[in-house]
């Protein structure tokens, strides 16, 4: 999926909108894996790829969402030690992997249901 200037602009707008919704007076806590998976699957934060309902579009949306969440996590916790940030980013990566696997499973199940 090749990105256009419009898509890049929409992606940056999604990042800024989400960033502005975060309370930057609080930090120093690790993300909850289950909540992250849920956010990634239900569409928090909204991203440009949400407009593409294809399988590829849904996967791109998860990746866009994950990248925004990771960026805000690092920005929010920029004063924390590197091991803390590394641990948090690993949780985000695990959530992304789980969300992609769950989404693939659902998409495969939906495809199987339509062919029976």
N, CA, C and O atoms as a Tinker XYZ file with bonds, in Angstrom:
   464  protein
     1  N      0.856000   -1.176000    0.000000    73     2
     2  CA     0.000000    0.000000    0.000000    64     1     3
     3  C      0.901000    1.238000    0.000000    63     2     4     5
     4  O      1.565000    1.525000    0.996000    81     3
     5  N      0.921000    1.961000   -1.107000    73     3     6
     6  CA     1.762000    3.139000   -1.222000    64     5     7
     7  C      1.051000    4.344000   -0.622000    63     6     8     9
     8  O     -0.130000    4.581000   -0.878000    81     7
     9  N      1.789000    5.095000    0.176000    73     7    10
    10  CA     1.195000    6.229000    0.875000    64     9    11
    11  C      1.250000    7.480000    0.010000    63    10    12    13
    12  O      2.230000    7.731000   -0.691000    81    11
    13  N      0.187000    8.249000    0.077000    73    11    14
    14  CA     0.143000    9.538000   -0.592000    64    13    15
    15  C      0.379000   10.636000    0.443000    63    14    16    17
    16  O      0.375000   10.379000    1.646000    81    15
    17  N      0.581000   11.851000   -0.035000    73    15    18
    18  CA     0.764000   12.982000    0.874000    64    17    19
    19  C     -0.488000   13.155000    1.737000    63    18    20    21
    20  O     -0.393000   13.470000    2.923000    81    19
    21  N     -1.652000   12.949000    1.134000    73    19    22
    22  CA    -2.902000   13.074000    1.890000    64    21    23
    23  C     -2.963000   12.049000    3.016000    63    22    24    25
    24  O     -3.359000   12.374000    4.135000    81    23
    25  N     -2.568000   10.806000    2.720000    73    23    26
    26  CA    -2.573000    9.760000    3.744000    64    25    27
    27  C     -1.585000   10.070000    4.859000    63    26    28    29
    28  O     -1.875000    9.848000    6.034000    81    27
    29  N     -0.415000   10.585000    4.488000    73    27    30
    30  CA     0.583000   10.966000    5.500000    64    29    31
    31  C      0.039000   12.078000    6.388000    63    30    32    33
    32  O      0.221000   12.054000    7.605000    81    31
    33  N     -0.627000   13.049000    5.776000    73    31    34
    34  CA    -1.197000   14.165000    6.526000    64    33    35
    35  C     -2.286000   13.661000    7.476000    63    34    36    37
    36  O     -2.353000   14.091000    8.628000    81    35
    37  N     -3.141000   12.747000    6.993000    73    35    38
    38  CA    -4.193000   12.188000    7.840000    64    37    39
    39  C     -3.604000   11.395000    9.002000    63    38    40    41
    40  O     -4.116000   11.444000   10.121000    81    39
    41  N     -2.528000   10.668000    8.729000    73    39    42
    42  CA    -1.867000    9.887000    9.776000    64    41    43
    43  C     -1.297000   10.814000   10.858000    63    42    44    45
    44  O     -1.465000   10.561000   12.051000    81    43
    45  N     -0.629000   11.875000   10.435000    73    43    46
    46  CA    -0.091000   12.840000   11.408000    64    45    47
    47  C     -1.207000   13.519000   12.196000    63    46    48    49
    48  O     -1.054000   13.798000   13.385000    81    47
    49  N     -2.320000   13.782000   11.534000    73    47    50
    50  CA    -3.472000   14.372000   12.230000    64    49    51
    51  C     -3.995000   13.391000   13.282000    63    50    52    53
    52  O     -4.351000   13.800000   14.388000    81    51
    53  N     -4.043000   12.111000   12.945000    73    51    54
    54  CA    -4.487000   11.096000   13.911000    64    53    55
    55  C     -3.561000   11.065000   15.118000    63    54    56    57
    56  O     -4.014000   10.984000   16.260000    81    55
    57  N     -2.265000   11.129000   14.854000    73    55    58
    58  CA    -1.287000   11.138000   15.946000    64    57    59
    59  C     -1.506000   12.357000   16.834000    63    58    60    61
    60  O     -1.584000   12.232000   18.056000    81    59
    61  N     -1.605000   13.521000   16.229000    73    59    62
    62  CA    -1.769000   14.756000   17.014000    64    61    63
    63  C     -3.073000   14.754000   17.807000    63    62    64    65
    64  O     -3.101000   15.154000   18.971000    81    63
    65  N     -4.146000   14.303000   17.172000    73    63    66
    66  CA    -5.434000   14.259000   17.872000    64    65    67
    67  C     -5.352000   13.351000   19.095000    63    66    68    69
    68  O     -5.831000   13.705000   20.172000    81    67
    69  N     -4.746000   12.185000   18.923000    73    67    70
    70  CA    -4.637000   11.268000   20.053000    64    69    71
    71  C     -3.704000   11.839000   21.114000    63    70    72    73
    72  O     -4.009000   11.783000   22.305000    81    71
    73  N     -2.577000   12.385000   20.693000    73    71    74
    74  CA    -1.606000   12.957000   21.629000    64    73    75
    75  C     -2.256000   14.038000   22.490000    63    74    76    77
    76  O     -2.007000   14.117000   23.693000    81    75
    77  N     -3.082000   14.862000   21.870000    73    75    78
    78  CA    -3.747000   15.941000   22.608000    64    77    79
    79  C     -4.763000   15.411000   23.616000    63    78    80    81
    80  O     -5.136000   16.122000   24.549000    81    79
    81  N     -5.215000   14.171000   23.438000    73    79    82
    82  CA    -6.192000   13.600000   24.361000    64    81    83
    83  C     -5.545000   12.943000   25.576000    63    82    84    85
    84  O     -6.240000   12.518000   26.499000    81    83
    85  N     -4.213000   12.861000   25.578000    73    83    86
    86  CA    -3.485000   12.184000   26.653000    64    85    87
    87  C     -3.075000   13.184000   27.724000    63    86    88    89
    88  O     -2.628000   14.290000   27.420000    81    87
    89  N     -3.231000   12.786000   28.963000    73    87    90
    90  CA    -2.825000   13.612000   30.104000    64    89    91
    91  C     -1.329000   13.424000   30.331000    63    90    92    93
    92  O     -0.899000   12.389000   30.839000    81    91
    93  N     -0.541000   14.423000   29.954000    73    91    94
    94  CA     0.908000   14.329000   30.067000    64    93    95
    95  C      1.422000   14.675000   31.463000    63    94    96    97
    96  O      2.632000   14.721000   31.682000    81    95
    97  N      0.516000   14.916000   32.404000    73    95    98
    98  CA     0.966000   15.149000   33.780000    64    97    99
    99  C      1.172000   13.834000   34.505000    63    98   100   101
   100  O      1.759000   13.795000   35.587000    81    99
   101  N      0.680000   12.742000   33.897000    73    99   102
   102  CA     0.834000   11.416000   34.504000    64   101   103
   103  C      1.725000   10.568000   33.611000    63   102   104   105
   104  O      1.628000   10.631000   32.385000    81   103
   105  N      2.562000    9.804000   34.206000    73   103   106
   106  CA     3.437000    8.926000   33.449000    64   105   107
   107  C      4.054000    7.930000   34.397000    63   106   108   109
   108  O      3.704000    7.877000   35.576000    81   107
   109  N      4.971000    7.141000   33.880000    73   107   110
   110  CA     5.672000    6.206000   34.732000    64   109   111
   111  C      4.937000    4.913000   34.981000    63   110   112   113
   112  O      5.233000    4.212000   35.948000    81   111
   113  N      3.973000    4.576000   34.121000    73   111   114
   114  CA     3.296000    3.290000   34.294000    64   113   115
   115  C      3.352000    2.530000   32.971000    63   114   116   117
   116  O      3.320000    3.116000   31.889000    81   115
   117  N      3.436000    1.220000   33.095000    73   115   118
   118  CA     3.503000    0.357000   31.918000    64   117   119
   119  C      2.098000    0.096000   31.387000    63   118   120   121
   120  O      1.133000    0.075000   32.151000    81   119
   121  N      1.988000   -0.102000   30.081000    73   119   122
   122  CA     0.674000   -0.379000   29.508000    64   121   123
   123  C      0.165000   -1.761000   29.903000    63   122   124   125
   124  O      0.945000   -2.670000   30.189000    81   123
   125  N     -1.146000   -1.900000   29.912000    73   123   126
   126  CA    -1.780000   -3.183000   30.189000    64   125   127
   127  C     -1.987000   -3.912000   28.858000    63   126   128   129
   128  O     -2.628000   -3.382000   27.951000    81   127
   129  N     -1.449000   -5.110000   28.746000    73   127   130
   130  CA    -1.488000   -5.866000   27.499000    64   129   131
   131  C     -2.916000   -6.075000   26.989000    63   130   132   133
   132  O     -3.196000   -5.820000   25.818000    81   131
   133  N     -3.806000   -6.531000   27.847000    73   131   134
   134  CA    -5.185000   -6.805000   27.414000    64   133   135
   135  C     -5.883000   -5.542000   26.920000    63   134   136   137
   136  O     -6.587000   -5.577000   25.911000    81   135
   137  N     -5.692000   -4.430000   27.622000    73   135   138
   138  CA    -6.298000   -3.170000   27.179000    64   137   139
   139  C     -5.738000   -2.742000   25.827000    63   138   140   141
   140  O     -6.480000   -2.264000   24.968000    81   139
   141  N     -4.444000   -2.912000   25.639000    73   139   142
   142  CA    -3.837000   -2.529000   24.363000    64   141   143
   143  C     -4.406000   -3.346000   23.208000    63   142   144   145
   144  O     -4.729000   -2.794000   22.157000    81   143
   145  N     -4.527000   -4.641000   23.396000    73   143   146
   146  CA    -5.092000   -5.488000   22.342000    64   145   147
   147  C     -6.503000   -5.003000   22.013000    63   146   148   149
   148  O     -6.878000   -4.889000   20.847000    81   147
   149  N     -7.263000   -4.726000   23.043000    73   147   150
   150  CA    -8.632000   -4.235000   22.855000    64   149   151
   151  C     -8.629000   -2.927000   22.062000    63   150   152   153
   152  O     -9.380000   -2.793000   21.097000    81   151
   153  N     -7.794000   -1.965000   22.456000    73   151   154
   154  CA    -7.716000   -0.687000   21.733000    64   153   155
   155  C     -7.397000   -0.916000   20.264000    63   154   156   157
   156  O     -8.031000   -0.333000   19.385000    81   155
   157  N     -6.410000   -1.769000   20.001000    73   155   158
   158  CA    -5.993000   -2.013000   18.626000    64   157   159
   159  C     -7.118000   -2.605000   17.789000    63   158   160   161
   160  O     -7.255000   -2.281000   16.609000    81   159
   161  N     -7.917000   -3.466000   18.389000    73   159   162
   162  CA    -8.985000   -4.130000   17.640000    64   161   163
   163  C    -10.244000   -3.276000   17.481000    63   162   164   165
   164  O    -10.933000   -3.376000   16.465000    81   163
   165  N    -10.547000   -2.449000   18.462000    73   163   166
   166  CA   -11.778000   -1.653000   18.383000    64   165   167
   167  C    -11.565000   -0.288000   17.725000    63   166   168   169
   168  O    -12.529000    0.431000   17.465000    81   167
   169  N    -10.336000    0.064000   17.462000    73   167   170
   170  CA   -10.100000    1.293000   16.710000    64   169   171
   171  C     -9.732000    2.512000   17.506000    63   170   172   173
   172  O    -10.143000    3.621000   17.164000    81   171
   173  N     -8.961000    2.337000   18.567000    73   171   174
   174  CA    -8.505000    3.474000   19.379000    64   173   175
   175  C     -6.986000    3.568000   19.265000    63   174   176   177
   176  O     -6.291000    2.625000   19.642000    81   175
   177  N     -6.469000    4.645000   18.773000    73   175   178
   178  CA    -7.137000    5.814000   18.216000    64   177   179
   179  C     -7.565000    5.563000   16.766000    63   178   180   181
   180  O     -7.039000    4.665000   16.108000    81   179
   181  N     -8.521000    6.360000   16.271000    73   179   182
   182  CA    -8.898000    6.249000   14.868000    64   181   183
   183  C     -7.704000    6.616000   13.980000    63   182   184   185
   184  O     -6.943000    7.530000   14.297000    81   183
   185  N     -7.552000    5.904000   12.882000    73   183   186
   186  CA    -6.434000    6.135000   11.958000    64   185   187
   187  C     -6.960000    6.139000   10.520000    63   186   188   189
   188  O     -8.054000    5.638000   10.262000    81   187
   189  N     -6.194000    6.697000    9.591000    73   187   190
   190  CA    -6.641000    6.764000    8.190000    64   189   191
   191  C     -6.972000    5.403000    7.576000    63   190   192   193
   192  O     -7.909000    5.305000    6.783000    81   191
   193  N     -6.238000    4.368000    7.919000    73   191   194
   194  CA    -6.482000    3.052000    7.318000    64   193   195
   195  C     -7.819000    2.456000    7.736000    63   194   196   197
   196  O     -8.241000    1.452000    7.161000    81   195
   197  N     -8.496000    3.041000    8.715000    73   195   198
   198  CA    -9.826000    2.559000    9.112000    64   197   199
   199  C    -10.819000    2.657000    7.955000    63   198   200   201
   200  O    -11.835000    1.962000    7.944000    81   199
   201  N    -10.525000    3.518000    6.989000    73   199   202
   202  CA   -11.423000    3.690000    5.839000    64   201   203
   203  C    -11.362000    2.501000    4.886000    63   202   204   205
   204  O    -12.291000    2.278000    4.110000    81   203
   205  N    -10.280000    1.744000    4.941000    73   203   206
   206  CA   -10.085000    0.590000    4.062000    64   205   207
   207  C    -10.515000   -0.666000    4.815000    63   206   208   209
   208  O     -9.842000   -1.085000    5.756000    81   207
   209  N    -11.621000   -1.263000    4.410000    73   207   210
   210  CA   -12.173000   -2.408000    5.126000    64   209   211
   211  C    -11.652000   -3.749000    4.618000    63   210   212   213
   212  O    -12.112000   -4.805000    5.052000    81   211
   213  N    -10.691000   -3.703000    3.699000    73   211   214
   214  CA   -10.096000   -4.945000    3.223000    64   213   215
   215  C     -9.241000   -5.557000    4.327000    63   214   216   217
   216  O     -8.944000   -4.905000    5.328000    81   215
   217  N     -8.854000   -6.804000    4.136000    73   215   218
   218  CA    -7.983000   -7.470000    5.117000    64   217   219
   219  C     -6.684000   -6.686000    5.290000    63   218   220   221
   220  O     -6.236000   -6.449000    6.412000    81   219
   221  N     -6.089000   -6.289000    4.176000    73   219   222
   222  CA    -4.840000   -5.521000    4.250000    64   221   223
   223  C     -5.061000   -4.188000    4.961000    63   222   224   225
   224  O     -4.237000   -3.772000    5.775000    81   223
   225  N     -6.162000   -3.524000    4.656000    73   223   226
   226  CA    -6.470000   -2.248000    5.288000    64   225   227
   227  C     -6.636000   -2.368000    6.792000    63   226   228   229
   228  O     -6.204000   -1.494000    7.544000    81   227
   229  N     -7.260000   -3.447000    7.227000    73   227   230
   230  CA    -7.446000   -3.654000    8.664000    64   229   231
   231  C     -6.106000   -3.905000    9.356000    63   230   232   233
   232  O     -5.891000   -3.452000   10.481000    81   231
   233  N     -5.211000   -4.622000    8.688000    73   231   234
   234  CA    -3.883000   -4.867000    9.264000    64   233   235
   235  C     -3.066000   -3.578000    9.316000    63   234   236   237
   236  O     -2.353000   -3.319000   10.286000    81   235
   237  N     -3.181000   -2.779000    8.262000    73   235   238
   238  CA    -2.481000   -1.488000    8.241000    64   237   239
   239  C     -3.010000   -0.606000    9.365000    63   238   240   241
   240  O     -2.239000    0.099000   10.016000    81   239
   241  N     -4.315000   -0.641000    9.595000    73   239   242
   242  CA    -4.904000    0.167000   10.673000    64   241   243
   243  C     -4.338000   -0.238000   12.027000    63   242   244   245
   244  O     -4.035000    0.622000   12.854000    81   243
   245  N     -4.193000   -1.540000   12.261000    73   243   246
   246  CA    -3.599000   -2.009000   13.522000    64   245   247
   247  C     -2.176000   -1.479000   13.640000    63   246   248   249
   248  O     -1.777000   -1.011000   14.706000    81   247
   249  N     -1.410000   -1.547000   12.561000    73   247   250
   250  CA    -0.023000   -1.056000   12.596000    64   249   251
   251  C      0.037000    0.452000   12.836000    63   250   252   253
   252  O      0.857000    0.925000   13.622000    81   251
   253  N     -0.832000    1.205000   12.159000    73   251   254
   254  CA    -0.850000    2.655000   12.371000    64   253   255
   255  C     -1.195000    2.984000   13.819000    63   254   256   257
   256  O     -0.557000    3.826000   14.452000    81   255
   257  N     -2.210000    2.308000   14.326000    73   255   258
   258  CA    -2.648000    2.518000   15.705000    64   257   259
   259  C     -1.510000    2.202000   16.680000    63   258   260   261
   260  O     -1.239000    2.967000   17.605000    81   259
   261  N     -0.855000    1.070000   16.457000    73   259   262
   262  CA     0.239000    0.640000   17.321000    64   261   263
   263  C      1.375000    1.658000   17.305000    63   262   264   265
   264  O      1.928000    1.986000   18.354000    81   263
   265  N      1.722000    2.153000   16.136000    73   263   266
   266  CA     2.806000    3.139000   16.043000    64   265   267
   267  C      2.469000    4.426000   16.782000    63   266   268   269
   268  O      3.334000    5.010000   17.435000    81   267
   269  N      1.229000    4.870000   16.687000    73   267   270
   270  CA     0.816000    6.080000   17.405000    64   269   271
   271  C      0.871000    5.845000   18.902000    63   270   272   273
   272  O      1.397000    6.678000   19.641000    81   271
   273  N      0.337000    4.720000   19.360000    73   271   274
   274  CA     0.344000    4.424000   20.794000    64   273   275
   275  C      1.767000    4.326000   21.335000    63   274   276   277
   276  O      2.052000    4.819000   22.426000    81   275
   277  N      2.654000    3.696000   20.580000    73   275   278
   278  CA     4.053000    3.566000   21.014000    64   277   279
   279  C      4.729000    4.936000   21.086000    63   278   280   281
   280  O      5.452000    5.230000   22.038000    81   279
   281  N      4.490000    5.762000   20.082000    73   279   282
   282  CA     5.112000    7.096000   20.065000    64   281   283
   283  C      4.663000    7.923000   21.265000    63   282   284   285
   284  O      5.478000    8.587000   21.905000    81   283
   285  N      3.376000    7.881000   21.567000    73   283   286
   286  CA     2.858000    8.648000   22.708000    64   285   287
   287  C      3.389000    8.067000   24.016000    63   286   288   289
   288  O      3.703000    8.820000   24.938000    81   287
   289  N      3.493000    6.747000   24.113000    73   287   290
   290  CA     4.059000    6.125000   25.316000    64   289   291
   291  C      5.488000    6.627000   25.553000    63   290   292   293
   292  O      5.833000    7.010000   26.671000    81   291
   293  N      6.312000    6.626000   24.511000    73   291   294
   294  CA     7.695000    7.069000   24.665000    64   293   295
   295  C      7.739000    8.550000   25.022000    63   294   296   297
   296  O      8.511000    8.966000   25.885000    81   295
   297  N      6.911000    9.334000   24.357000    73   295   298
   298  CA     6.892000   10.768000   24.651000    64   297   299
   299  C      6.431000   11.038000   26.084000    63   298   300   301
   300  O      7.004000   11.877000   26.780000    81   299
   301  N      5.407000   10.330000   26.513000    73   299   302
   302  CA     4.865000   10.497000   27.861000    64   301   303
   303  C      5.890000   10.100000   28.922000    63   302   304   305
   304  O      5.940000   10.702000   29.995000    81   303
   305  N      6.701000    9.097000   28.627000    73   303   306
   306  CA     7.649000    8.552000   29.603000    64   305   307
   307  C      9.104000    8.870000   29.246000    63   306   308   309
   308  O     10.014000    8.129000   29.617000    81   307
   309  N      9.313000    9.954000   28.540000    73   307   310
   310  CA    10.664000   10.294000   28.053000    64   309   311
   311  C     11.691000   10.474000   29.167000    63   310   312   313
   312  O     12.893000   10.382000   28.919000    81   311
   313  N     11.236000   10.728000   30.379000    73   311   314
   314  CA    12.169000   10.907000   31.492000    64   313   315
   315  C     12.426000    9.617000   32.274000    63   314   316   317
   316  O     13.167000    9.614000   33.257000    81   315
   317  N     11.822000    8.548000   31.836000    73   315   318
   318  CA    12.005000    7.259000   32.508000    64   317   319
   319  C     13.265000    6.576000   31.970000    63   318   320   321
   320  O     13.701000    6.874000   30.858000    81   319
   321  N     13.852000    5.668000   32.747000    73   319   322
   322  CA    15.067000    4.978000   32.286000    64   321   323
   323  C     14.777000    4.075000   31.079000    63   322   324   325
   324  O     13.654000    3.607000   30.887000    81   323
   325  N     15.810000    3.847000   30.282000    73   323   326
   326  CA    15.678000    3.036000   29.072000    64   325   327
   327  C     15.095000    1.642000   29.324000    63   326   328   329
   328  O     14.265000    1.196000   28.533000    81   327
   329  N     15.491000    0.934000   30.388000    73   327   330
   330  CA    14.889000   -0.393000   30.607000    64   329   331
   331  C     13.367000   -0.335000   30.768000    63   330   332   333
   332  O     12.660000   -1.243000   30.331000    81   331
   333  N     12.869000    0.723000   31.389000    73   331   334
   334  CA    11.424000    0.899000   31.536000    64   333   335
   335  C     10.782000    1.072000   30.159000    63   334   336   337
   336  O      9.772000    0.437000   29.857000    81   335
   337  N     11.368000    1.932000   29.330000    73   335   338
   338  CA    10.832000    2.151000   27.986000    64   337   339
   339  C     10.888000    0.876000   27.162000    63   338   340   341
   340  O      9.934000    0.552000   26.455000    81   339
   341  N     11.989000    0.154000   27.246000    73   339   342
   342  CA    12.126000   -1.110000   26.512000    64   341   343
   343  C     11.044000   -2.105000   26.930000    63   342   344   345
   344  O     10.450000   -2.773000   26.085000    81   343
   345  N     10.794000   -2.200000   28.226000    73   343   346
   346  CA     9.777000   -3.118000   28.728000    64   345   347
   347  C      8.394000   -2.713000   28.202000    63   346   348   349
   348  O      7.609000   -3.562000   27.779000    81   347
   349  N      8.115000   -1.436000   28.234000    73   347   350
   350  CA     6.832000   -0.951000   27.726000    64   349   351
   351  C      6.667000   -1.207000   26.239000    63   350   352   353
   352  O      5.602000   -1.639000   25.797000    81   351
   353  N      7.717000   -0.942000   25.462000    73   351   354
   354  CA     7.631000   -1.163000   24.020000    64   353   355
   355  C      7.466000   -2.643000   23.682000    63   354   356   357
   356  O      6.815000   -2.987000   22.696000    81   355
   357  N      8.051000   -3.510000   24.491000    73   355   358
   358  CA     7.852000   -4.954000   24.288000    64   357   359
   359  C      6.390000   -5.330000   24.503000    63   358   360   361
   360  O      5.852000   -6.181000   23.795000    81   359
   361  N      5.752000   -4.696000   25.478000    73   359   362
   362  CA     4.334000   -4.953000   25.728000    64   361   363
   363  C      3.508000   -4.498000   24.515000    63   362   364   365
   364  O      2.584000   -5.189000   24.088000    81   363
   365  N      3.855000   -3.333000   23.974000    73   363   366
   366  CA     3.158000   -2.855000   22.777000    64   365   367
   367  C      3.357000   -3.823000   21.615000    63   366   368   369
   368  O      2.404000   -4.131000   20.899000    81   367
   369  N      4.574000   -4.302000   21.421000    73   367   370
   370  CA     4.841000   -5.250000   20.337000    64   369   371
   371  C      4.047000   -6.536000   20.515000    63   370   372   373
   372  O      3.517000   -7.082000   19.547000    81   371
   373  N      3.966000   -7.013000   21.737000    73   371   374
   374  CA     3.199000   -8.225000   22.023000    64   373   375
   375  C      1.710000   -7.987000   21.755000    63   374   376   377
   376  O      1.025000   -8.856000   21.214000    81   375
   377  N      1.218000   -6.817000   22.132000    73   375   378
   378  CA    -0.181000   -6.481000   21.880000    64   377   379
   379  C     -0.453000   -6.429000   20.379000    63   378   380   381
   380  O     -1.488000   -6.906000   19.913000    81   379
   381  N      0.471000   -5.855000   19.632000    73   379   382
   382  CA     0.317000   -5.790000   18.182000    64   381   383
   383  C      0.267000   -7.176000   17.563000    63   382   384   385
   384  O     -0.559000   -7.446000   16.692000    81   383
   385  N      1.142000   -8.043000   18.010000    73   383   386
   386  CA     1.165000   -9.414000   17.500000    64   385   387
   387  C     -0.144000  -10.131000   17.840000    63   386   388   389
   388  O     -0.725000  -10.802000   16.987000    81   387
   389  N     -0.599000   -9.991000   19.069000    73   387   390
   390  CA    -1.856000  -10.628000   19.487000    64   389   391
   391  C     -3.039000  -10.080000   18.692000    63   390   392   393
   392  O     -3.895000  -10.846000   18.249000    81   391
   393  N     -3.091000   -8.775000   18.511000    73   391   394
   394  CA    -4.202000   -8.161000   17.774000    64   393   395
   395  C     -4.208000   -8.636000   16.326000    63   394   396   397
   396  O     -5.264000   -8.962000   15.784000    81   395
   397  N     -3.034000   -8.679000   15.694000    73   395   398
   398  CA    -2.959000   -9.158000   14.311000    64   397   399
   399  C     -3.408000  -10.614000   14.209000    63   398   400   401
   400  O     -4.151000  -10.972000   13.295000    81   399
   401  N     -2.962000  -11.451000   15.140000    73   399   402
   402  CA    -3.357000  -12.861000   15.127000    64   401   403
   403  C     -4.862000  -13.022000   15.323000    63   402   404   405
   404  O     -5.495000  -13.832000   14.645000    81   403
   405  N     -5.433000  -12.256000   16.244000    73   403   406
   406  CA    -6.869000  -12.331000   16.480000    64   405   407
   407  C     -7.640000  -11.857000   15.248000    63   406   408   409
   408  O     -8.641000  -12.461000   14.862000    81   407
   409  N     -7.168000  -10.776000   14.642000    73   407   410
   410  CA    -7.829000  -10.243000   13.459000    64   409   411
   411  C     -7.751000  -11.239000   12.305000    63   410   412   413
   412  O     -8.739000  -11.465000   11.608000    81   411
   413  N     -6.589000  -11.826000   12.108000    73   411   414
   414  CA    -6.445000  -12.842000   11.055000    64   413   415
   415  C     -7.372000  -14.020000   11.312000    63   414   416   417
   416  O     -8.000000  -14.537000   10.388000    81   415
   417  N     -7.453000  -14.434000   12.542000    73   415   418
   418  CA    -8.330000  -15.543000   12.903000    64   417   419
   419  C     -9.786000  -15.205000   12.589000    63   418   420   421
   420  O    -10.515000  -16.030000   12.039000    81   419
   421  N    -10.202000  -13.999000   12.938000    73   419   422
   422  CA   -11.578000  -13.573000   12.657000    64   421   423
   423  C    -11.832000  -13.468000   11.160000    63   422   424   425
   424  O    -12.887000  -13.874000   10.671000    81   423
   425  N    -10.864000  -12.922000   10.437000    73   423   426
   426  CA   -11.021000  -12.786000    8.990000    64   425   427
   427  C    -11.072000  -14.149000    8.318000    63   426   428   429
   428  O    -11.858000  -14.356000    7.394000    81   427
   429  N    -10.243000  -15.079000    8.774000    73   427   430
   430  CA   -10.238000  -16.422000    8.223000    64   429   431
   431  C    -11.553000  -17.121000    8.534000    63   430   432   433
   432  O    -12.107000  -17.823000    7.689000    81   431
   433  N    -12.044000  -16.926000    9.742000    73   431   434
   434  CA   -13.315000  -17.527000   10.157000    64   433   435
   435  C    -14.462000  -16.966000    9.330000    63   434   436   437
   436  O    -15.343000  -17.713000    8.904000    81   435
   437  N    -14.458000  -15.636000    9.095000    73   435   438
   438  CA   -15.504000  -15.008000    8.283000    64   437   439
   439  C    -15.461000  -15.529000    6.855000    63   438   440   441
   440  O    -16.508000  -15.771000    6.255000    81   439
   441  N    -14.264000  -15.703000    6.304000    73   439   442
   442  CA   -14.120000  -16.215000    4.951000    64   441   443
   443  C    -14.621000  -17.650000    4.868000    63   442   444   445
   444  O    -15.297000  -18.016000    3.906000    81   443
   445  N    -14.303000  -18.452000    5.849000    73   443   446
   446  CA   -14.761000  -19.853000    5.875000    64   445   447
   447  C    -16.282000  -19.919000    5.982000    63   446   448   449
   448  O    -16.912000  -20.769000    5.353000    81   447
   449  N    -16.873000  -19.027000    6.775000    73   447   450
   450  CA   -18.323000  -19.009000    6.952000    64   449   451
   451  C    -19.041000  -18.643000    5.657000    63   450   452   453
   452  O    -20.128000  -19.154000    5.390000    81   451
   453  N    -18.448000  -17.769000    4.854000    73   451   454
   454  CA   -19.100000  -17.344000    3.620000    64   453   455
   455  C    -18.995000  -18.395000    2.524000    63   454   456   457
   456  O    -19.736000  -18.336000    1.542000    81   455
   457  N    -18.080000  -19.363000    2.677000    73   455   458
   458  CA   -17.901000  -20.405000    1.666000    64   457   459
   459  C    -18.586000  -21.710000    2.041000    63   458   460   461
   460  O    -18.431000  -22.704000    1.331000    81   459
   461  N    -19.337000  -21.735000    3.131000    73   459   462
   462  CA   -20.009000  -22.983000    3.523000    64   461   463
   463  C    -21.486000  -22.916000    3.227000    63   462   464
   464  O    -22.212000  -23.874000    3.490000    81   463
